[in-house]
Amino acid sequence: MTNKWYWAFKNIFIGPFLRVWNRPEIEGVEHIPAEGAAIVASTHQAVMDSFFFPLMSPRQVTFPAKSEYFTGTGVVGAVQRWFFHALAQVPVDRQAADAGMATQNAAMEILDRGEVFAIYPEGTRSPDGRIYKGKTGMARIALAADVPIIPVAMIGSRDANPIGTWIPRPRKVRMKVGEAIDGRAYVTSLGIDPDSRDAARPLTDYVMAVLTDLADQPYVDVYAAEVKASLAAGNGYPHGTEPS
């Protein structure tokens, strides 16, 4: 551990409660490298995914976090600001024109230190538990840094922490970690130059296929953010994305 607050929250303040309340289990933990830089690419079912996986990971993990968590006002905002700063998480303005580059730059700093950077390729929580199309930022970072991608499927966290809730419910949470993916080797096997602009999409799609298999959930070839926007506008699911 390189952060004393991270260790304290994991082992004293929050971790022991979650271990009893949600009885988290992790399968395939041996696929997380004991040392060296790596990217964790995880499905995103609940806000507390960012608590459950670090709790069970043998390595300290750094996530990009919404910039709103670092700028909130009032008592709740002050607590959020202190919490995310204390854990050295990375603020990212997801609405900014250069959000992707800002995330990549932050990730490269973490990876250059030989640490683990975690990211949700779907970009936002799944609106219904299914696995949605991944954004290419994760793949671009992995290809540029030449580090392994560790796929992680979160299972049950949506039931433990439904959208709109802050206090977890006593539901069991599981995590399945897949074998490390060598992104540059994968795209090279397709006959694609790993340094080309054409490399990120097929690698992203491959990682999402692995995550879909690990999670044992249906895959939706549309960005989750588009579906959530349609639902929020009262238009229902876009055609072809309706849950069966």
C-alpha positions in Angstrom: 0.0 0.0 0.0 1.2 3.5 -0.8 -1.6 5.5 0.7 -2.3 5.4 4.5 -5.9 6.4 4.1 -6.5 3.8 1.5 -5.2 1.2 3.9 -7.2 2.5 6.8 -10.5 2.5 4.8 -9.9 -0.9 3.5 -8.8 -2.5 6.7 -10.5 -0.5 9.5 -13.2 2.0 8.6 -15.2 0.5 5.7 -13.7 -2.9 4.7 -14.6 -4.9 7.7 -18.3 -3.8 7.6 -18.5 -4.7 3.8 -16.9 -8.1 4.4 -19.6 -9.0 6.9 -22.6 -7.1 5.3 -22.0 -8.2 1.6 -19.8 -11.3 2.0 -17.7 -10.4 -1.1 -15.9 -13.2 -2.9 -13.3 -13.0 -5.7 -12.5 -15.7 -8.2 -9.4 -15.6 -10.3 -7.5 -13.2 -8.0 -4.3 -15.0 -9.1 -4.6 -13.2 -12.5 -3.9 -9.8 -10.8 -0.1 -9.4 -11.2 1.8 -9.1 -7.9 3.8 -6.2 -9.2 4.2 -3.9 -12.2 1.7 -1.7 -14.0 -1.6 -3.0 -15.2 -5.1 -1.8 -16.2 -8.2 -3.3 -14.6 -11.1 -3.2 -17.0 -14.3 -3.8 -15.0 -18.0 -4.0 -15.7 -19.9 -1.3 -13.9 -23.1 -2.2 -12.1 -23.0 0.1 -9.0 -21.3 3.1 -7.4 -19.9 0.7 -4.8 -18.0 -1.3 -7.5 -15.2 1.1 -6.7 -15.3 -0.1 -3.1 -15.9 -3.8 -3.5 -13.1 -4.5 -6.0 -10.4 -2.6 -4.1 -11.5 -4.3 -0.9 -10.7 -7.7 -2.5 -7.7 -6.7 -4.7 -4.3 -7.5 -3.3 -3.0 -4.4 -5.1 -3.9 -0.8 -4.5 -6.2 0.5 -7.3 -6.7 4.0 -8.6 -9.9 4.9 -10.4 -10.8 8.0 -12.4 -13.7 9.7 -10.5 -16.3 12.2 -11.7 -15.0 15.7 -11.1 -18.2 16.5 -9.3 -17.0 14.4 -6.4 -14.2 16.9 -5.9 -16.2 20.1 -6.2 -19.4 19.4 -4.2 -20.7 21.9 -1.6 -22.4 21.5 1.8 -21.6 18.8 4.3 -22.0 15.9 1.8 -19.9 17.7 -0.7 -17.2 18.4 1.8 -17.1 14.7 2.9 -16.9 13.6 -0.7 -14.1 16.0 -1.5 -12.1 14.9 1.5 -12.7 11.2 0.8 -11.6 11.2 -2.8 -8.7 13.4 -2.2 -7.6 11.3 0.7 -7.7 8.1 -1.5 -5.7 9.9 -4.2 -8.4 9.1 -6.9 -8.2 11.0 -10.2 -10.8 13.7 -11.0 -12.1 13.7 -14.5 -14.6 16.1 -16.0 -16.6 13.6 -18.2 -18.3 16.5 -20.0 -15.1 18.2 -21.1 -14.1 18.1 -24.7 -10.7 16.7 -23.7 -12.0 14.3 -21.1 -10.5 11.3 -22.9 -7.0 12.8 -23.1 -7.2 14.0 -19.5 -8.0 10.4 -18.4 -5.2 9.0 -20.5 -2.6 11.4 -19.2 -3.7 10.6 -15.6 -3.6 6.9 -16.3 -0.1 7.1 -17.8 1.3 8.8 -14.7 -0.1 6.0 -12.5 1.1 3.3 -14.8 4.6 4.9 -15.1 4.9 4.4 -11.4 4.2 0.7 -11.8 0.8 0.9 -10.2 -2.7 -0.4 -11.1 -5.2 1.9 -12.9 -8.8 0.7 -13.0 -11.4 1.9 -15.5 -15.0 1.1 -16.5 -14.9 0.7 -20.3 -18.7 1.2 -20.5 -18.2 4.7 -19.2 -21.1 4.7 -16.8 -23.2 2.2 -14.8 -25.3 -0.3 -16.7 -29.0 0.8 -16.6 -30.2 -2.7 -16.3 -27.4 -5.2 -15.5 -26.5 -6.1 -19.1 -23.1 -5.4 -20.5 -22.9 -2.4 -22.9 -20.6 -1.3 -25.7 -17.2 -0.2 -24.4 -15.5 3.1 -25.1 -12.0 2.9 -26.6 -10.2 5.0 -24.0 -9.2 1.9 -22.0 -7.7 0.2 -25.1 -5.8 3.3 -26.2 -4.2 3.6 -22.7 -3.3 -0.1 -22.7 -1.8 0.1 -26.2 0.2 3.3 -25.5 1.5 2.0 -22.1 2.0 -1.6 -23.3 0.6 -3.0 -20.1 -1.7 -6.0 -19.5 -5.5 -5.6 -19.2 -7.1 -7.5 -16.3 -10.8 -8.1 -17.0 -13.1 -8.0 -14.0 -16.8 -8.8 -13.9 -18.8 -7.4 -11.0 -21.7 -9.7 -10.0 -24.4 -8.9 -7.5 -23.2 -5.4 -6.7 -26.3 -3.9 -8.5 -28.5 -5.7 -6.0 -26.4 -4.6 -3.1 -26.3 -1.0 -4.3 -29.2 -0.2 -6.6 -29.1 3.1 -8.6 -30.1 5.9 -6.3 -29.1 4.2 -3.0 -26.1 5.1 -0.8 -26.3 2.5 2.0 -25.6 -1.0 0.7 -28.2 -3.7 1.1 -27.1 -7.1 2.6 -26.7 -8.8 -0.7 -23.8 -11.0 -1.6 -21.3 -9.6 -4.1 -18.9 -11.6 -6.3 -16.1 -10.7 -8.6 -14.6 -12.8 -11.4 -11.2 -11.9 -12.7 -10.1 -13.2 -16.1 -6.7 -13.9 -17.5 -4.6 -10.9 -18.4 -5.0 -9.7 -22.0 -2.0 -8.5 -24.0 -3.6 -5.8 -26.1 -0.7 -5.2 -28.5 -0.3 -9.0 -29.1 -4.1 -9.3 -29.7 -4.4 -6.6 -32.3 -1.1 -7.7 -34.0 -2.7 -11.2 -34.4 -5.5 -9.5 -36.3 -2.9 -8.0 -38.7 -3.4 -4.5 -37.2 -0.6 -2.1 -36.3 -1.0 -1.6 -32.5 0.1 2.0 -32.8 -2.5 2.8 -35.5 -5.9 4.5 -34.9 -7.6 1.3 -36.1 -6.3 -0.8 -33.1 -8.4 0.5 -30.2 -11.9 -0.5 -31.4 -11.2 -4.2 -32.0 -9.3 -4.5 -28.8 -12.1 -2.8 -26.9 -14.7 -5.1 -28.4 -12.6 -8.1 -27.5 -12.3 -7.0 -23.9 -16.1 -6.4 -23.7 -16.7 -9.9 -25.1 -14.5 -11.4 -22.4 -16.3 -9.3 -19.7 -19.7 -10.5 -21.1 -18.6 -14.1 -20.8 -17.2 -13.6 -17.3 -20.4 -11.8 -16.1 -22.7 -14.3 -17.9 -24.9 -11.4 -19.0 -26.4 -10.3 -22.4 -24.4 -7.9 -24.5 -25.8 -4.7 -25.9 -23.9 -3.1 -28.8 -24.9 0.4 -27.9 -23.3 2.8 -25.4 -25.0 2.7 -22.0 -25.0 6.5 -21.9 -27.2 6.7 -25.0 -29.7 4.2 -23.5 -29.7 6.1 -20.1 -30.3 9.4 -21.9 -33.2 8.0 -23.9 -34.7 6.5 -20.7 -34.3 9.8 -18.8 -36.0 11.7 -21.6 -39.0 9.4 -21.3 -38.5 7.8 -24.7 -37.9 4.3 -23.4 -35.2 2.0 -24.7 -33.9 2.8 -28.2 -35.1 0.4 -30.8 -33.2 -2.9 -30.7 -31.9 -2.4 -27.1 -35.0 -3.5 -25.2 -34.3 -6.1 -22.5 -35.7 -9.5 -23.7 
